Amino acid sequence: MKSSDGIGSHACQCMRFSAYAPANRVSLDAVQSLRFAPCVHPPAARHSCEPLPFRPVCKEHDMLSTLIYRSRAVTPMNAQDLTDLLTPARARNAAMQVTGILLFDGVHFVQLLEGPDEAVNLIFDAIRRDDAHKNVVLLMQDQGPARRFGGDAMALLDLRELGPQQVSARILAKMEKPPRWAGSDDRVVKILGWYADARGTDPIVEGEEAANWQLVAIDAPLAQEDPAAPARPYPFALQPIVDPLRREITSFEFLIRSQAGGSPEQFFASLDPADRYRVDLESKASAFELARRLGLTDVKLSVNLLPMSLIEDPCAVARLVDQVATCALLPQHVIVEITEQEAIERPRAFRDAIERLRRAGIGVAIDDFGAGYAGLSMLAEFQPDKLKIDRQLIQNIHQDGPRQAIVSGIARACSAMGITPVAEGVERVEEWCWLQAAGIERFQGYLFAKPALNGVPAVRWPERIPPR
């Protein structure tokens, strides 16, 4: 973790969490009675003072929880500020039967909390709501039969004053049953060790403040199909993939719909299994015809195909190429997104089909990466032009340490293999800010545009809010 000295602190007489420690200046009596005095924060750091309805007595059947989070101090702190906060922090944690360790490098906190489930969750929820904290990220939460660290309500390890070996030794000394530092399988030891050894510096990705941005729709004529056009056997909804900072639509994904407007999953569930692959391939002719009618001849067009649709019909690629040519489109403008909704039963035949697509000039993407059957094994077998990271990995990524680690690893792997990563299902500005900071430039999701049936949807672009 990076080291940075600073000064500045403030006091608060309410029962809350400081930006810099799990408890603030409050007496043990105040903790136990859950009574609150007025908050005396400066206006910039004011927060709501809510009671925490925790019952102090811990029963034997209570679940023991271990939680580690990382956050960034809004106001810099020096060593004396930390010392001043430790005593009330320990009193607060002791009253709630929570023990822990706090690592601090002058900028970031990495804090471990152990105690009853309810108490640990109340503490962490309050920290996340505290506007004096920023970039609060959950690194780990787990349950266990016993505490790793006992007897100390809050042990401070200041990384500005202690070297990595000193920090490691002190962490082990505080454990009830110290494991070997090297070679330990204990996740808590590994996470704390990562930051204690300063290896946790580079992976810290922090997005820009979401409050600095607003999303605006630019008035522009939108292509829509003629309402008088004959009904299509296979309707499609269009959703763009965008490069927000360049305000560029890089491609449109054509999402098949049922006649009632149902999702692709609903559409395929309604089919006879014997017709599944034939219809999957046949329907793409309607997508290309819609693109022609909408005048989308100079932008990439993405269509989804099940892997076995390319295998069951030996002429599948040739049929796709004919469909593209019939609509006066170029194969180089077409991307086939391979979904991971089913297992690939004949890997060699699948690889041959991918080779035929590429020889025809058609691009290839893996869709919903991380949520399907193949995952890394598919990526190891063939490297697509684009890799679309599933929305389940994207949701609330700005607050989720495991998701951040996974997506950062995917982004680095893509960079090494020359693959363009795309984040799917982006719905919050905070998610976009973190992903952009992590090096991802292509996005798809409701934050920017919702799918539009038989037409081009309006796109919202990020616009920086001028400082006041």
Disulfide bonds with the S-S distance in Angstrom:
none
